[in-house]
Amino acid sequence: MEFTTLTRTAGQVLAGCALGGALVVTAALAAEHAMLDTDGDGMVSYEELVAMAPEITEDEFAALDTDGSGGLDEEELAVAREAGLLPSEG
């Protein structure tokens, strides 16, 4: 039986960890977006967002809706979380 030894640099290990972490965050955001998008249209409307975060104003929602589509996509939802406008996941 022959064994092969794999040697990785610290940079390769850190890059792999960063990629794994990014995939987990992306999956979490996708799951959150799907949970908030109760009508399944692919966007989180103001009404859908207020159901989870009643303190969000229409002006704040409009500021987050950077593409003016009338709904938040996953990227816009991530910005809302980073801005502290949405509760942190526990």
C-alpha positions, -999 to 999 in steps of 0.1 A, spaced: 0 0 0 13 34 -10 5 67 8 8 101 -8 16 130 14 0 163 6 18 194 16 -1 227 17 12 261 24 -5 283 51 -18 305 23 -35 275 6 -51 264 38 -63 300 46 -76 304 11 -95 271 14 -110 282 48 -120 316 33 -137 299 4 -155 275 27 -166 304 49 -179 324 19 -199 294 7 -215 290 42 -223 328 43 -237 326 7 -258 296 16 -271 313 48 -280 344 28 -298 324 2 -318 305 29 -327 338 46 -337 353 13 -359 323 5 -375 324 40 -383 361 37 -396 358 1 -430 344 11 -446 349 -23 -417 331 -41 -411 359 -67 -374 360 -61 -374 394 -43 -381 405 -8 -407 432 -8 -411 459 18 -441 441 33 -422 408 35 -392 425 52 -414 444 77 -429 411 87 -395 402 101 -381 436 110 -411 460 117 -388 489 125 -377 492 89 -391 523 73 -401 527 37 -372 552 32 -347 527 46 -361 500 23 -359 524 -7 -322 531 2 -314 494 3 -332 488 -30 -302 501 -49 -314 488 -83 -349 503 -79 -366 470 -86 -391 474 -57 -376 443 -39 -344 432 -23 -323 405 -39 -297 385 -19 -270 411 -23 -292 440 -12 -304 419 18 -267 413 27 -261 450 27 -291 455 50 -277 429 75 -242 445 73 -258 479 80 -274 465 112 -309 471 98 -318 434 102 -314 413 134 -283 391 135 -288 354 131 -286 336 164 
